[in-house]
Amino acid sequence: MSIEQRILDEEYERILNRLTHRSSQLSFIIDEVIQELHHLQIYEGQDWAGRGEIKNAEIAGQIYAYQVFIKRWKDTHPTTTISALNGAATH
């Protein structure tokens, strides 16, 4: 396994665990997670200085974790309305 793949996998697990823990809090709002994903995707696209493959793998792992978490949230909360980037979620 390459160092890039190891970093991606570790970051994916770390962020997914953090999001899962965070979702158990009363103050959790799914729309905040969607906004964070949006900003991570912008950050990913701003690689004009060439941050390197390891940092890119870290960011990719974070984005994958957010995407998986949001998908799982939608699947387990069918009555929750998620308005990706255009409004608030209702619980």
C-alpha positions as CSV (number, residue, x, y, z in Angstrom):
1,M,0.0,0.0,0.0
2,S,1.4,3.4,-0.9
3,I,1.8,6.2,1.6
4,E,-0.9,8.2,-0.2
5,Q,-3.4,5.3,0.1
6,R,-2.5,4.9,3.8
7,I,-3.0,8.6,4.4
8,L,-6.3,8.6,2.5
9,D,-7.6,5.6,4.4
10,E,-6.6,7.0,7.8
11,E,-8.0,10.4,7.2
12,Y,-11.3,8.9,5.9
13,E,-11.7,6.8,9.1
14,R,-10.7,9.7,11.3
15,I,-13.2,12.1,9.8
16,L,-16.0,9.6,9.5
17,N,-15.6,8.7,13.2
18,R,-15.6,12.4,14.1
19,L,-18.7,13.1,12.1
20,T,-20.5,10.1,13.6
21,H,-19.7,11.2,17.1
22,R,-20.7,14.8,16.3
23,S,-24.1,13.6,14.9
24,S,-24.9,12.2,18.3
25,Q,-24.9,15.7,19.9
26,L,-28.1,17.6,20.4
27,S,-26.7,20.6,18.6
28,F,-25.9,18.6,15.4
29,I,-27.2,20.1,12.1
30,I,-26.7,18.2,8.9
31,D,-26.7,21.3,6.8
32,E,-23.5,22.4,8.6
33,V,-21.9,19.2,7.5
34,I,-23.0,19.8,3.9
35,Q,-21.5,23.3,4.0
36,E,-18.2,21.9,5.4
37,L,-18.1,19.5,2.5
38,H,-18.7,22.3,0.0
39,H,-15.8,24.2,1.5
40,L,-13.5,21.2,1.4
41,Q,-14.3,20.7,-2.3
42,I,-13.4,24.3,-2.9
43,Y,-10.2,23.9,-1.0
44,E,-9.4,20.7,-3.0
45,G,-9.7,22.7,-6.2
46,Q,-7.4,25.5,-5.0
47,D,-4.2,23.5,-5.6
48,W,-2.6,26.2,-7.6
49,A,0.6,26.0,-5.5
50,G,1.0,22.3,-5.8
51,R,0.5,21.1,-2.3
52,G,1.7,17.6,-3.0
53,E,0.3,14.1,-3.3
54,I,0.2,13.4,0.5
55,K,-1.8,16.5,1.3
56,N,-4.1,15.8,-1.7
57,A,-4.7,12.2,-0.4
58,E,-5.5,13.7,3.1
59,I,-8.1,16.1,1.5
60,A,-9.5,13.3,-0.6
61,G,-10.0,11.1,2.4
62,Q,-11.8,13.9,4.2
63,I,-14.1,14.5,1.2
64,Y,-14.9,10.8,0.9
65,A,-15.8,10.7,4.6
66,Y,-18.1,13.6,4.3
67,Q,-19.8,12.2,1.2
68,V,-20.3,8.8,2.8
69,F,-21.6,10.3,6.0
70,I,-24.1,12.5,4.2
71,K,-25.3,9.6,2.1
72,R,-25.7,7.4,5.2
73,W,-27.5,10.3,7.0
74,K,-30.0,10.6,4.2
75,D,-30.6,6.9,4.1
76,T,-31.2,6.7,7.8
77,H,-33.2,9.9,8.2
78,P,-35.7,9.8,5.3
79,T,-37.9,12.5,6.9
80,T,-35.1,14.9,7.1
81,T,-35.1,17.5,4.3
82,I,-31.6,18.3,3.2
83,S,-31.3,21.4,1.0
84,A,-27.7,21.1,-0.1
85,L,-26.3,24.6,0.1
86,N,-29.6,26.3,-0.5
87,G,-31.2,26.3,3.0
88,A,-31.4,24.6,6.3
89,A,-32.1,21.1,7.2
90,T,-35.2,20.3,9.2
91,H,-35.1,17.5,11.7
